[in-house]
């Protein structure tokens, strides 16, 4: 009986199911013990000496639907967050370059950072339009 576990493991690999699904015919154990190749296992399966236990539980057509409540819906939120992150990084990079090039002062920079964080600007053009009207140039 000990070497049948190896046969069962081989059969599960060949037939593509778990070891618990494999059923051996008890009357024909000698033929199963002689099987050493994958082809032998396939032949025994075709003859019906080795069988696969039928699936239990729900069938695929009756698949249970998962609960999709407020905490389960993730796709839209994740997409929204990635868009926010991309836009925020772009705008922050732009105002940082402006500050380094002395086109805006520190106070304007800090104010713009707060507005970017609160999603005041919908895109870079909107930010540029806002800056164009309220730029305090420093020397």
Protein Blocks (a to p, Z undefined) as FASTA:
>chain_A
ZZmmmmmmmmmmmnopafklpccdfklmmmmmmpmbfklmmmmmmnomaccdddehjdfk
lcccddddfklmmklmmmmmmmmmmmmmmmmmmmmmmmmnopacfklmmmmmmmmmnoma
fbfklmmmmmmmmcccdZZ
